[in-house]
Amino acid sequence: MFDSILSLLDNFVSTVQTLLYVDVVQPVLFKVGLMGYDEDTFDALYWVIVGVLEVAVMYAILRPLEALRPAETWPDRKAVRVDVIYTWIVKLGILNLFFFFTFQPLFDNVQGWLRLHNIANVDLDNLWPGVTSQPLVAFAIYFVVLDFAGYWYHRMEHRIGIWWELHAVHHSQQKMSLWSDDRNHLLDLVLQAGFFAAVALVIGVQPSQFVVLVAITNLMQSVQHANIRMYYGWLGERLLVSPTFHRRHHAIGYGHEGTVYGCNFGVVLPWWDMLFKSAAWNREIEPTGIRDQLTVNDVPGRNYGDGFFEQHWLAFKRIGQRIASRRASSPPDRDADATAV
């Protein structure tokens, strides 16, 4: 059943891919003299189509819900517009797939070397022959393992100062919407893509499974960030990360304070927050953003940038300030002092 659904979707996307390539893309490549890239372009077009379909489904479902059951009501949506740019960059999946297929030859060589020396490698499919080798079961195992890795990746973004300054681009949005999940610094996106591609290859995820895993995870995270008043119930909240649960993570003074405090780091599953004591179940609709953005005693808060390029530049600027501050506060080199004397 699971294989049949994947096969049906794959056939649909492949048909659209071929039509677009033959009628639109290939003539353009020929005209501009880039036919040397035709094979790579054809392959990339598949993932672009998947991304476009994902955005269409996301918007068709979540935008009406935001209008019907908004968590917050805003006078305008101007601050949301920049997040749309991030969404198209991420949802097309180019970075994730680039790293996956770039790392693939390296991991194939490593696994060949392990087999040559009779060293067992990671083979999650055969943990329980006849059970974990079933496609749906194997897919579920991959999903859980990648989600566990995602929990710790996310938690480290809040623990390591320089990394936090990149991740702060995501948390600086004070108007969370269906587009907000993908609001991440491009350098952080590169790190994420490389990390998850490496984990997926280590545990044996196949290319066709990887794109589905990425698509499902991205779609579910878009739901979590949407401006929707939605609670899954006592049991549901403990099975999947909901907009209510994740909003607490974005709440000023609760979900994160840079590298000082944090809760509700789960990507799709709240299990890891429950296991590692970082879960908070508050259901109040709280303001989102970062504390130092707020105006205090008529003193304007820190500016994290309104535009795409400004947000990236200011993140690098904060990193530079953090490094300079660390150097200034570090104790002087004893050898240097002795030399000076």
C-alpha positions in Angstrom: 0.0 0.0 0.0 2.7 2.5 1.0 4.8 1.6 -2.0 1.8 2.0 -4.2 1.1 5.5 -3.0 4.7 6.5 -3.4 4.8 5.0 -6.9 1.6 6.8 -7.9 3.0 10.2 -6.7 6.3 9.5 -8.3 4.6 8.7 -11.7 2.6 11.9 -11.5 5.6 14.1 -10.7 7.7 12.3 -13.3 5.1 13.0 -16.0 4.9 16.7 -15.1 8.7 16.8 -15.0 9.0 15.4 -18.5 6.4 17.7 -20.0 8.0 20.8 -18.4 11.5 19.8 -19.4 10.7 19.0 -23.1 8.4 22.0 -23.7 9.9 24.7 -21.5 13.3 24.0 -19.8 15.2 22.3 -22.6 14.5 24.9 -25.3 15.7 27.6 -22.9 18.9 25.7 -22.1 19.5 25.2 -25.8 19.0 28.9 -26.5 21.4 30.1 -23.8 24.0 27.5 -24.6 23.8 25.5 -21.4 22.9 22.0 -22.8 25.9 20.6 -20.9 23.8 20.9 -17.8 20.7 19.3 -19.2 20.9 16.0 -17.2 21.5 17.8 -13.9 18.7 20.3 -14.7 16.3 17.5 -15.5 17.0 15.7 -12.2 16.7 19.0 -10.2 13.3 19.7 -11.9 11.8 16.7 -10.1 12.5 18.2 -6.7 11.4 21.6 -7.8 8.0 20.2 -8.8 7.6 18.4 -5.4 8.4 21.7 -3.7 5.9 23.7 -5.7 3.2 21.1 -4.9 4.1 21.2 -1.3 3.7 25.0 -1.1 0.4 24.8 -2.9 -1.0 22.2 -0.5 0.4 24.1 2.5 -1.2 27.4 1.4 -4.5 25.8 0.4 -5.0 24.2 3.8 -3.3 26.6 6.2 -4.2 30.0 4.9 -8.0 29.5 5.3 -7.4 28.1 8.8 -5.4 31.2 9.7 -8.3 33.3 8.5 -10.9 31.3 10.4 -9.1 30.6 13.7 -6.2 33.1 14.1 -4.1 32.9 17.2 -3.4 36.6 16.8 -5.1 39.4 14.7 -2.7 41.8 13.0 -3.5 45.2 11.4 -1.4 44.1 8.4 0.8 41.2 7.2 3.8 43.3 5.9 6.2 41.6 8.3 5.2 38.2 6.9 6.2 38.9 3.3 9.9 38.3 3.7 9.2 34.8 5.1 7.6 33.9 1.7 11.1 34.3 0.1 12.6 31.9 2.7 9.8 29.4 2.1 10.4 29.2 -1.6 14.1 28.7 -1.1 13.6 25.9 1.4 10.5 24.1 0.0 12.2 23.6 -3.4 14.6 21.3 -1.5 17.6 22.1 -3.6 20.0 22.4 -0.6 18.9 19.1 1.1 19.2 17.2 -2.1 22.5 18.7 -3.2 24.1 17.5 0.0 22.4 14.1 -0.1 23.6 13.3 -3.6 27.0 15.0 -3.0 27.6 12.8 0.1 26.3 9.6 -1.5 29.5 8.6 -3.2 31.5 9.2 0.0 29.2 7.0 2.1 29.1 4.3 -0.6 33.0 4.2 -0.5 33.0 4.1 3.3 30.4 1.3 3.4 32.4 -0.7 0.8 35.5 -0.3 2.9 33.6 -1.5 6.0 32.3 -4.6 4.1 35.8 -5.3 2.8 37.1 -5.4 6.4 34.1 -7.3 7.8 33.0 -4.4 9.9 29.2 -4.2 10.4 27.7 -0.9 9.3 24.4 0.7 10.1 21.5 -1.3 8.7 18.3 -0.2 10.4 16.2 -2.1 7.8 17.4 -5.5 9.2 17.1 -4.8 12.9 14.2 -7.2 12.9 14.1 -9.2 9.7 10.6 -9.5 8.3 9.4 -6.5 10.3 11.8 -3.6 10.0 12.4 -4.6 6.4 8.8 -3.7 5.6 8.8 -0.3 3.7 6.3 1.4 6.0 8.1 0.2 9.1 11.5 1.2 7.8 10.2 4.6 6.8 8.8 5.1 10.3 12.1 4.2 11.8 14.0 6.7 9.6 11.4 9.3 10.5 11.9 8.8 14.2 15.7 8.7 14.0 15.9 11.9 11.9 13.5 13.6 14.3 15.7 12.7 17.3 18.7 14.1 15.4 16.6 17.2 14.7 15.7 17.7 18.3 19.4 17.9 19.3 20.4 20.0 16.3 17.7 22.5 17.3 18.6 22.4 21.0 22.3 23.1 20.1 21.2 26.1 18.1 20.0 27.6 21.4 23.1 26.5 23.4 26.0 27.7 21.2 26.2 31.5 21.0 27.4 32.0 17.5 24.9 29.4 16.2 22.1 31.2 18.1 22.8 34.4 16.3 22.0 32.6 13.0 19.0 30.9 14.5 17.8 34.2 15.9 16.8 35.2 12.4 14.0 32.6 12.8 13.0 33.7 16.2 12.9 37.4 15.5 9.6 37.0 13.6 6.9 38.5 15.9 4.1 37.6 13.5 4.3 33.9 13.2 2.5 32.5 10.1 2.4 29.4 7.8 5.5 30.9 6.1 7.6 31.3 9.3 9.0 27.8 9.6 11.4 28.4 6.7 12.7 31.8 7.9 16.3 30.7 8.6 19.7 32.2 7.9 21.1 30.8 4.7 24.2 29.6 6.4 22.1 27.8 9.0 20.1 26.2 6.1 23.4 25.0 4.6 24.4 23.5 8.0 21.0 21.8 8.4 21.0 20.4 4.9 24.5 18.9 5.3 23.7 17.5 8.8 20.4 15.8 7.8 21.8 14.5 4.6 24.7 12.9 6.4 22.4 11.3 9.1 20.0 10.0 6.4 22.9 8.4 4.5 24.4 6.9 7.6 21.1 5.1 8.6 20.5 4.0 5.0 17.7 6.2 3.7 17.1 5.7 0.0 16.8 8.8 -2.3 13.0 8.3 -3.0 12.4 8.0 0.8 14.6 11.0 1.6 12.5 13.4 -0.5 9.3 12.2 1.1 10.8 12.5 4.6 11.9 16.0 3.9 8.5 17.0 2.4 6.5 15.5 5.3 8.7 17.1 7.9 8.6 20.5 6.2 4.8 20.4 5.8 4.2 19.5 9.5 6.6 22.3 10.6 4.6 24.8 8.5 1.5 23.7 10.4 3.3 24.3 13.8 4.2 27.8 12.9 0.9 28.8 11.4 -1.1 31.6 13.0 -3.8 29.1 14.1 -5.5 28.6 17.4 -5.2 24.8 17.4 -4.9 22.3 20.3 -4.6 18.6 19.6 -6.0 17.5 23.0 -4.1 15.9 25.9 -3.0 12.8 24.0 -2.6 14.5 20.6 -0.3 17.1 22.1 2.0 14.3 23.3 2.1 12.5 19.9 2.8 15.4 17.6 4.1 19.0 18.0 1.1 21.3 17.6 0.9 25.0 16.9 0.1 25.4 20.6 3.1 23.5 21.7 5.5 25.1 19.3 4.2 28.6 20.0 5.4 28.2 23.5 8.9 27.7 22.1 8.7 31.1 20.3 7.1 32.9 23.3 9.2 35.8 24.6 10.8 34.9 27.9 9.7 31.3 27.9 10.6 29.2 24.9 14.0 30.7 24.4 16.3 33.3 25.8 19.3 33.0 23.4 21.5 30.4 25.1 20.1 30.7 28.6 16.8 28.9 28.6 14.6 27.0 26.2 11.7 24.5 25.9 9.7 22.6 23.3 12.6 22.0 20.9 10.8 19.0 19.2 10.7 19.1 15.4 7.7 16.9 14.8 7.6 14.7 17.8 7.3 16.1 21.4 8.7 12.8 22.8 12.2 14.1 23.1 11.1 17.2 25.0 9.2 14.9 27.4 12.2 12.5 27.7 14.8 15.2 28.3 12.6 17.4 30.5 12.3 20.3 28.1 8.6 20.2 27.5 6.2 23.0 28.6 2.4 22.6 28.2 1.2 26.1 28.6 -1.7 26.9 26.3 -1.8 30.7 26.6 -1.4 32.7 23.4 1.8 34.6 24.2 3.7 37.3 22.2 6.5 35.8 20.1 9.9 37.2 19.3 13.1 37.8 21.2 13.2 39.8 24.5 15.8 42.3 23.4 13.6 43.3 20.5 11.2 45.0 22.9 11.2 48.7 23.7 12.1 49.4 27.3 11.7 52.8 28.9 11.3 54.4 25.5 14.6 52.8 24.4 14.1 50.9 21.1 15.0 47.2 21.1 17.6 45.5 19.0 16.9 45.5 15.3 17.1 42.1 13.7 16.2 43.4 10.2 13.1 43.6 8.2 14.4 42.6 4.7 16.0 39.4 3.6 19.5 40.7 3.0 19.4 43.0 6.1 18.5 40.0 8.3 21.5 38.1 7.0 24.0 40.9 7.4 22.8 41.8 11.0 23.3 38.1 12.0 26.9 38.2 10.8 27.3 41.5 12.6 26.0 40.1 15.9 28.4 37.1 15.5 31.3 39.6 15.1 30.2 41.5 18.2 29.9 38.3 20.2 33.4 37.2 19.1 34.9 40.6 19.9 33.2 40.6 23.3 34.6 37.2 24.1 38.1 38.2 23.2 37.9 41.4 25.2 36.7 39.5 28.3 39.3 36.6 28.0 42.2 36.7 30.5 45.5 38.1 29.0 48.1 35.6 27.8 50.7 35.0 30.6 53.5 34.4 28.2 52.7 37.7 26.4 52.8 39.5 29.8 56.1 38.0 30.7 57.6 39.0 27.4 56.3 42.5 27.8 58.0 42.7 31.2 
